[in-house]
Amino acid sequence: MGYADWKDQVSEFKKMDVRGVAGNFLQGLKQQAAALPVGSGIEVVQTFEPIPLYEVMDLLGYQHHTEKAAENEYHAYFYRTEKKGSLEEIPERPAVITNYPMIDEKLGTLAVEFWDLTWNSKNRYLDYNVRLLLSLSNAVGAGRKRQAVRELLKAYANGLDSRALDDVFQQFAWNMGIGYFSSEIAPSPLFQAYKIVKQMEKQGKSRAEINRALKEKFSGGNPGGKGDGC
């Protein structure tokens, strides 16, 4: 089945015009997409091609077709062909990208293309989880703890063995020093997320249960508990 098989139904799709929307609309979109029955769809209107949505919707059983209606106006149609996946299995995506068109619409397009090149290009050599751990480590070094939490959540949701996290935190202690680790890393939301993983695994909880607990606690990596679009 392809676009030709369902293109006559797009006029009936639920329409979400997110141009200029501040904050993270992705959570609401995912919830609506997960609830829709097979044979229905969603139309998303954005100022740039919504590439980050493609994998998310594919994991929920959607096909997609995107058209450029005008300069800085894209219509992405998502049609559900099968019911699969769950919200707990859906990877996080960079909600901050939606803020760039508010500054400059061309900047929004460039940001999406740069993100796609960095994370999805077939030219990348390192495993996706390895790149997430590198990003996590860079974020810690730059003092961006919220980003570091997001990378941990994404890597674990993507199947990362928690023993890799053991190695990462051991490297933090070695490279940053015990004093810094004790005062800055150990009390941080990042280490809280790590402890949740290790403690729940020890209790015999499934990865899906752990991912759900992490999302409920950090909501996409925001220590405050509610996503703020960063």
ZADO-1210 file (C-alpha; in nm, 4 decimals, padded with zeros to 6 digits):
<atoms>
<atom x="00.0000" y="00.0000" z="00.0000" code="MET" pos="1"/>
<atom x="00.1195" y="00.3494" z="-00.0837" code="GLY" pos="2"/>
<atom x="00.0039" y="00.7093" z="-00.1077" code="TYR" pos="3"/>
<atom x="-00.1949" y="00.6375" z="-00.4242" code="ALA" pos="4"/>
<atom x="-00.4149" y="00.4000" z="-00.2241" code="ASP" pos="5"/>
<atom x="-00.5203" y="00.6564" z="00.0354" code="TRP" pos="6"/>
<atom x="-00.4687" y="00.9992" z="-00.1227" code="LYS" pos="7"/>
<atom x="-00.8436" y="01.0424" z="-00.1765" code="ASP" pos="8"/>
<atom x="-00.8952" y="01.0311" z="00.2005" code="GLN" pos="9"/>
<atom x="-00.6580" y="01.3118" z="00.3029" code="VAL" pos="10"/>
<atom x="-00.9369" y="01.5703" z="00.3056" code="SER" pos="11"/>
<atom x="-01.0867" y="01.3785" z="00.5985" code="GLU" pos="12"/>
<atom x="-00.7640" y="01.3722" z="00.8027" code="PHE" pos="13"/>
<atom x="-00.7433" y="01.5570" z="01.1318" code="LYS" pos="14"/>
<atom x="-00.5442" y="01.8731" z="01.0578" code="LYS" pos="15"/>
<atom x="-00.2756" y="02.0115" z="01.2890" code="MET" pos="16"/>
<atom x="-00.1279" y="02.3444" z="01.1818" code="ASP" pos="17"/>
<atom x="00.1772" y="02.3856" z="01.4039" code="VAL" pos="18"/>
<atom x="00.3391" y="02.6771" z="01.2241" code="ARG" pos="19"/>
<atom x="00.4609" y="02.9214" z="01.4843" code="GLY" pos="20"/>
<atom x="00.3566" y="02.6975" z="01.7725" code="VAL" pos="21"/>
<atom x="00.5906" y="02.7517" z="02.0664" code="ALA" pos="22"/>
<atom x="00.6916" y="02.4599" z="02.2835" code="GLY" pos="23"/>
<atom x="00.6685" y="02.0877" z="02.2329" code="ASN" pos="24"/>
<atom x="00.3598" y="01.9808" z="02.0366" code="PHE" pos="25"/>
<atom x="00.5098" y="01.6383" z="01.9658" code="LEU" pos="26"/>
<atom x="00.3776" y="01.4783" z="02.2843" code="GLN" pos="27"/>
<atom x="00.0205" y="01.5711" z="02.1980" code="GLY" pos="28"/>
<atom x="00.0662" y="01.4583" z="01.8389" code="LEU" pos="29"/>
<atom x="00.2005" y="01.1199" z="01.9477" code="LYS" pos="30"/>
<atom x="-00.0908" y="01.0662" z="02.1843" code="GLN" pos="31"/>
<atom x="-00.3436" y="01.1467" z="01.9130" code="GLN" pos="32"/>
<atom x="-00.1630" y="00.9313" z="01.6580" code="ALA" pos="33"/>
<atom x="-00.1484" y="00.6347" z="01.8954" code="ALA" pos="34"/>
<atom x="-00.5230" y="00.6583" z="01.9563" code="ALA" pos="35"/>
<atom x="-00.6357" y="00.6762" z="01.5924" code="LEU" pos="36"/>
<atom x="-00.7706" y="00.3569" z="01.4332" code="PRO" pos="37"/>
<atom x="-00.6289" y="00.1947" z="01.1216" code="VAL" pos="38"/>
<atom x="-00.7636" y="00.3626" z="00.8094" code="GLY" pos="39"/>
<atom x="-00.7503" y="00.7177" z="00.9455" code="SER" pos="40"/>
<atom x="-00.4857" y="00.9867" z="00.9330" code="GLY" pos="41"/>
<atom x="-00.3379" y="01.3175" z="01.0426" code="ILE" pos="42"/>
<atom x="-00.2263" y="01.6158" z="00.8376" code="GLU" pos="43"/>
<atom x="00.0560" y="01.8249" z="00.9850" code="VAL" pos="44"/>
<atom x="00.1273" y="02.1720" z="00.8472" code="VAL" pos="45"/>
<atom x="00.4725" y="02.3113" z="00.9251" code="GLN" pos="46"/>
<atom x="00.7086" y="02.5770" z="00.7914" code="THR" pos="47"/>
<atom x="00.9736" y="02.3123" z="00.7183" code="PHE" pos="48"/>
<atom x="00.9629" y="01.9501" z="00.6094" code="GLU" pos="49"/>
<atom x="00.8855" y="01.7656" z="00.9363" code="PRO" pos="50"/>
<atom x="01.1543" y="01.5010" z="00.8917" code="ILE" pos="51"/>
<atom x="01.1777" y="01.4186" z="01.2667" code="PRO" pos="52"/>
<atom x="00.8152" y="01.3003" z="01.2575" code="LEU" pos="53"/>
<atom x="00.8660" y="01.0351" z="00.9909" code="TYR" pos="54"/>
<atom x="01.0295" y="00.7699" z="01.2088" code="GLU" pos="55"/>
<atom x="00.7989" y="00.8473" z="01.5006" code="VAL" pos="56"/>
<atom x="00.4874" y="00.7925" z="01.2916" code="MET" pos="57"/>
<atom x="00.6338" y="00.4912" z="01.1129" code="ASP" pos="58"/>
<atom x="00.6837" y="00.3218" z="01.4493" code="LEU" pos="59"/>
<atom x="00.3127" y="00.3727" z="01.5166" code="LEU" pos="60"/>
<atom x="00.2141" y="00.2139" z="01.1843" code="GLY" pos="61"/>
<atom x="00.1767" y="00.5218" z="00.9631" code="TYR" pos="62"/>
<atom x="00.2809" y="00.5857" z="00.6053" code="GLN" pos="63"/>
<atom x="00.3586" y="00.9428" z="00.5069" code="HIS" pos="64"/>
<atom x="00.3480" y="01.1722" z="00.2078" code="HIS" pos="65"/>
<atom x="00.4697" y="01.5319" z="00.2146" code="THR" pos="66"/>
<atom x="00.3981" y="01.8172" z="-00.0237" code="GLU" pos="67"/>
<atom x="00.5487" y="02.1644" z="-00.0382" code="LYS" pos="68"/>
<atom x="00.2482" y="02.3916" z="-00.0833" code="ALA" pos="69"/>
<atom x="00.4421" y="02.7186" z="-00.0828" code="ALA" pos="70"/>
<atom x="00.7641" y="02.8720" z="00.0403" code="GLU" pos="71"/>
<atom x="00.7924" y="02.7743" z="00.4081" code="ASN" pos="72"/>
<atom x="00.4710" y="02.5704" z="00.3993" code="GLU" pos="73"/>
<atom x="00.4755" y="02.1917" z="00.4059" code="TYR" pos="74"/>
<atom x="00.1789" y="01.9567" z="00.4379" code="HIS" pos="75"/>
<atom x="00.2678" y="01.6121" z="00.5718" code="ALA" pos="76"/>
<atom x="-00.0028" y="01.3467" z="00.5505" code="TYR" pos="77"/>
<atom x="00.0180" y="01.0436" z="00.7779" code="PHE" pos="78"/>
<atom x="-00.2086" y="00.7445" z="00.7148" code="TYR" pos="79"/>
<atom x="-00.2336" y="00.4541" z="00.9580" code="ARG" pos="80"/>
<atom x="-00.2052" y="00.1200" z="00.7819" code="THR" pos="81"/>
<atom x="-00.1512" y="-00.0931" z="01.0922" code="GLU" pos="82"/>
<atom x="-00.1741" y="-00.0620" z="01.4675" code="LYS" pos="83"/>
<atom x="00.1684" y="-00.1134" z="01.6166" code="LYS" pos="84"/>
<atom x="00.4100" y="00.0360" z="01.8636" code="GLY" pos="85"/>
<atom x="00.3399" y="00.2174" z="02.1881" code="SER" pos="86"/>
<atom x="00.4172" y="00.5606" z="02.3268" code="LEU" pos="87"/>
<atom x="00.6832" y="00.4081" z="02.5531" code="GLU" pos="88"/>
<atom x="00.8709" y="00.2773" z="02.2497" code="GLU" pos="89"/>
<atom x="00.8705" y="00.6035" z="02.0568" code="ILE" pos="90"/>
<atom x="01.2056" y="00.7867" z="02.0645" code="PRO" pos="91"/>
<atom x="01.2281" y="01.1462" z="02.1759" code="GLU" pos="92"/>
<atom x="01.2788" y="01.4085" z="01.9096" code="ARG" pos="93"/>
<atom x="01.4343" y="01.7578" z="01.9381" code="PRO" pos="94"/>
<atom x="01.1365" y="01.9804" z="02.0143" code="ALA" pos="95"/>
<atom x="01.3652" y="02.2839" z="02.0176" code="VAL" pos="96"/>
<atom x="01.3760" y="02.2676" z="01.6370" code="ILE" pos="97"/>
<atom x="01.0212" y="02.4031" z="01.6286" code="THR" pos="98"/>
<atom x="01.1474" y="02.7266" z="01.7864" code="ASN" pos="99"/>
<atom x="01.3877" y="02.8186" z="01.5074" code="TYR" pos="100"/>
<atom x="01.1243" y="02.9237" z="01.2499" code="PRO" pos="101"/>
<atom x="01.0078" y="03.1857" z="01.5012" code="MET" pos="102"/>
<atom x="01.3494" y="03.3478" z="01.4567" code="ILE" pos="103"/>
<atom x="01.3797" y="03.2835" z="01.0849" code="ASP" pos="104"/>
<atom x="01.1908" y="03.0325" z="00.8704" code="GLU" pos="105"/>
<atom x="01.4996" y="02.9460" z="00.6681" code="LYS" pos="106"/>
<atom x="01.6853" y="02.8790" z="00.9918" code="LEU" pos="107"/>
<atom x="01.4143" y="02.6273" z="01.0830" code="GLY" pos="108"/>
<atom x="01.4724" y="02.4387" z="00.7584" code="THR" pos="109"/>
<atom x="01.8493" y="02.4428" z="00.8052" code="LEU" pos="110"/>
<atom x="01.8167" y="02.3178" z="01.1635" code="ALA" pos="111"/>
<atom x="01.6042" y="02.0198" z="01.0565" code="VAL" pos="112"/>
<atom x="01.8383" y="01.9328" z="00.7709" code="GLU" pos="113"/>
<atom x="02.1423" y="01.9571" z="01.0000" code="PHE" pos="114"/>
<atom x="01.9706" y="01.7360" z="01.2598" code="TRP" pos="115"/>
<atom x="01.8813" y="01.4817" z="00.9908" code="ASP" pos="116"/>
<atom x="02.2382" y="01.4800" z="00.8581" code="LEU" pos="117"/>
<atom x="02.3848" y="01.4380" z="01.2062" code="THR" pos="118"/>
<atom x="02.1578" y="01.1607" z="01.3302" code="TRP" pos="119"/>
<atom x="02.0061" y="00.9841" z="01.0282" code="ASN" pos="120"/>
<atom x="02.2626" y="01.0003" z="00.7493" code="SER" pos="121"/>
<atom x="02.3834" y="00.6642" z="00.6192" code="LYS" pos="122"/>
<atom x="02.7314" y="00.8166" z="00.6113" code="ASN" pos="123"/>
<atom x="02.7544" y="00.8065" z="00.9904" code="ARG" pos="124"/>
<atom x="02.9930" y="00.5332" z="01.1052" code="TYR" pos="125"/>
<atom x="02.9410" y="00.5175" z="01.4808" code="LEU" pos="126"/>
<atom x="02.6447" y="00.3262" z="01.6192" code="ASP" pos="127"/>
<atom x="02.3475" y="00.5465" z="01.7096" code="TYR" pos="128"/>
<atom x="02.3727" y="00.4663" z="02.0806" code="ASN" pos="129"/>
<atom x="02.7451" y="00.5430" z="02.0815" code="VAL" pos="130"/>
<atom x="02.6707" y="00.8832" z="01.9309" code="ARG" pos="131"/>
<atom x="02.4049" y="00.9424" z="02.1959" code="LEU" pos="132"/>
<atom x="02.6569" y="00.8636" z="02.4695" code="LEU" pos="133"/>
<atom x="02.9071" y="01.1004" z="02.3095" code="LEU" pos="134"/>
<atom x="02.6383" y="01.3678" z="02.3006" code="SER" pos="135"/>
<atom x="02.5529" y="01.2925" z="02.6641" code="LEU" pos="136"/>
<atom x="02.9172" y="01.3308" z="02.7665" code="SER" pos="137"/>
<atom x="02.9604" y="01.6515" z="02.5690" code="ASN" pos="138"/>
<atom x="02.6453" y="01.7905" z="02.7304" code="ALA" pos="139"/>
<atom x="02.7771" y="01.7136" z="03.0789" code="VAL" pos="140"/>
<atom x="03.1086" y="01.8801" z="02.9963" code="GLY" pos="141"/>
<atom x="02.9253" y="02.1896" z="02.8726" code="ALA" pos="142"/>
<atom x="02.6996" y="02.2000" z="03.1779" code="GLY" pos="143"/>
<atom x="02.3860" y="02.1118" z="02.9806" code="ARG" pos="144"/>
<atom x="02.2453" y="01.8550" z="03.2228" code="LYS" pos="145"/>
<atom x="01.8953" y="01.8622" z="03.0748" code="ARG" pos="146"/>
<atom x="02.0277" y="01.7621" z="02.7336" code="GLN" pos="147"/>
<atom x="02.2343" y="01.4885" z="02.8986" code="ALA" pos="148"/>
<atom x="01.9194" y="01.3419" z="03.0565" code="VAL" pos="149"/>
<atom x="01.7439" y="01.3396" z="02.7207" code="ARG" pos="150"/>
<atom x="02.0321" y="01.1535" z="02.5579" code="GLU" pos="151"/>
<atom x="02.0314" y="00.8924" z="02.8345" code="LEU" pos="152"/>
<atom x="01.6573" y="00.8387" z="02.7951" code="LEU" pos="153"/>
<atom x="01.6861" y="00.8063" z="02.4181" code="LYS" pos="154"/>
<atom x="01.9763" y="00.5620" z="02.4371" code="ALA" pos="155"/>
<atom x="01.8056" y="00.3401" z="02.6932" code="TYR" pos="156"/>
<atom x="01.4794" y="00.3454" z="02.4966" code="ALA" pos="157"/>
<atom x="01.6826" y="00.2431" z="02.1921" code="ASN" pos="158"/>
<atom x="01.8029" y="-00.0720" z="02.3680" code="GLY" pos="159"/>
<atom x="02.1292" y="00.0426" z="02.5259" code="LEU" pos="160"/>
<atom x="02.2646" y="-00.2050" z="02.7823" code="ASP" pos="161"/>
<atom x="02.2786" y="-00.0270" z="03.1182" code="SER" pos="162"/>
<atom x="02.6320" y="-00.1594" z="03.1663" code="ARG" pos="163"/>
<atom x="02.7367" y="00.0999" z="02.9087" code="ALA" pos="164"/>
<atom x="02.6014" y="00.3657" z="03.1450" code="LEU" pos="165"/>
<atom x="02.8143" y="00.2148" z="03.4224" code="ASP" pos="166"/>
<atom x="03.1190" y="00.2804" z="03.2056" code="ASP" pos="167"/>
<atom x="03.0104" y="00.6358" z="03.1256" code="VAL" pos="168"/>
<atom x="02.9674" y="00.7337" z="03.4897" code="PHE" pos="169"/>
<atom x="03.2938" y="00.5673" z="03.5837" code="GLN" pos="170"/>
<atom x="03.4633" y="00.7813" z="03.3182" code="GLN" pos="171"/>
<atom x="03.3005" y="01.0918" z="03.4637" code="PHE" pos="172"/>
<atom x="03.4428" y="01.0071" z="03.8062" code="ALA" pos="173"/>
<atom x="03.7863" y="00.9383" z="03.6574" code="TRP" pos="174"/>
<atom x="03.8078" y="01.2410" z="03.4290" code="ASN" pos="175"/>
<atom x="03.6282" y="01.4989" z="03.6421" code="MET" pos="176"/>
<atom x="03.7467" y="01.3866" z="03.9815" code="GLY" pos="177"/>
<atom x="03.5688" y="01.2350" z="04.2798" code="ILE" pos="178"/>
<atom x="03.4997" y="01.5746" z="04.4346" code="GLY" pos="179"/>
<atom x="03.3265" y="01.7129" z="04.1254" code="TYR" pos="180"/>
<atom x="03.1413" y="01.3872" z="04.0696" code="PHE" pos="181"/>
<atom x="03.0166" y="01.3840" z="04.4291" code="SER" pos="182"/>
<atom x="02.9022" y="01.7463" z="04.4344" code="SER" pos="183"/>
<atom x="02.7765" y="01.7935" z="04.0774" code="GLU" pos="184"/>
<atom x="02.7044" y="01.4613" z="03.9062" code="ILE" pos="185"/>
<atom x="02.5710" y="01.2411" z="04.1858" code="ALA" pos="186"/>
<atom x="02.2921" y="01.4843" z="04.2948" code="PRO" pos="187"/>
<atom x="02.1928" y="01.5670" z="03.9358" code="SER" pos="188"/>
<atom x="01.8782" y="01.4588" z="03.7468" code="PRO" pos="189"/>
<atom x="02.1109" y="01.2723" z="03.5098" code="LEU" pos="190"/>
<atom x="02.2333" y="01.0462" z="03.7880" code="PHE" pos="191"/>
<atom x="01.8770" y="01.0123" z="03.9178" code="GLN" pos="192"/>
<atom x="01.7766" y="00.8739" z="03.5784" code="ALA" pos="193"/>
<atom x="02.0687" y="00.6317" z="03.5886" code="TYR" pos="194"/>
<atom x="01.9704" y="00.5149" z="03.9377" code="LYS" pos="195"/>
<atom x="01.6114" y="00.4559" z="03.8280" code="ILE" pos="196"/>
<atom x="01.7366" y="00.2322" z="03.5471" code="VAL" pos="197"/>
<atom x="01.9683" y="00.0311" z="03.7712" code="LYS" pos="198"/>
<atom x="01.7228" y="-00.0018" z="04.0595" code="GLN" pos="199"/>
<atom x="01.4296" y="-00.1063" z="03.8424" code="MET" pos="200"/>
<atom x="01.6423" y="-00.3550" z="03.6509" code="GLU" pos="201"/>
<atom x="01.7484" y="-00.5058" z="03.9832" code="LYS" pos="202"/>
<atom x="01.3788" y="-00.5365" z="04.0713" code="GLN" pos="203"/>
<atom x="01.3213" y="-00.7328" z="03.7515" code="GLY" pos="204"/>
<atom x="01.1169" y="-00.4633" z="03.5777" code="LYS" pos="205"/>
<atom x="01.0867" y="-00.4743" z="03.1995" code="SER" pos="206"/>
<atom x="01.2499" y="-00.2166" z="02.9745" code="ARG" pos="207"/>
<atom x="00.9045" y="-00.0868" z="02.8791" code="ALA" pos="208"/>
<atom x="00.8213" y="-00.0300" z="03.2469" code="GLU" pos="209"/>
<atom x="01.1529" y="00.1455" z="03.3032" code="ILE" pos="210"/>
<atom x="01.1091" y="00.3661" z="02.9968" code="ASN" pos="211"/>
<atom x="00.7624" y="00.4601" z="03.1175" code="ARG" pos="212"/>
<atom x="00.8966" y="00.5498" z="03.4626" code="ALA" pos="213"/>
<atom x="01.1733" y="00.7609" z="03.3102" code="LEU" pos="214"/>
<atom x="00.9306" y="00.9511" z="03.0901" code="LYS" pos="215"/>
<atom x="00.6917" y="01.0107" z="03.3783" code="GLU" pos="216"/>
<atom x="00.9756" y="01.1399" z="03.5935" code="LYS" pos="217"/>
<atom x="01.1604" y="01.3505" z="03.3406" code="PHE" pos="218"/>
<atom x="00.9087" y="01.4055" z="03.0585" code="SER" pos="219"/>
<atom x="01.1619" y="01.4094" z="02.7776" code="GLY" pos="220"/>
<atom x="01.4573" y="01.5079" z="02.9906" code="GLY" pos="221"/>
<atom x="01.3243" y="01.8142" z="03.1718" code="ASN" pos="222"/>
<atom x="01.4123" y="01.7802" z="03.5424" code="PRO" pos="223"/>
<atom x="01.1105" y="01.9925" z="03.6283" code="GLY" pos="224"/>
<atom x="00.8806" y="01.7164" z="03.5090" code="GLY" pos="225"/>
<atom x="00.7079" y="01.8987" z="03.2212" code="LYS" pos="226"/>
<atom x="00.8500" y="01.9375" z="02.8737" code="GLY" pos="227"/>
<atom x="00.9384" y="02.2969" z="02.7977" code="ASP" pos="228"/>
<atom x="01.0314" y="02.2565" z="02.4350" code="GLY" pos="229"/>
<atom x="01.4071" y="02.2616" z="02.4915" code="CYS" pos="230"/>
</atoms>
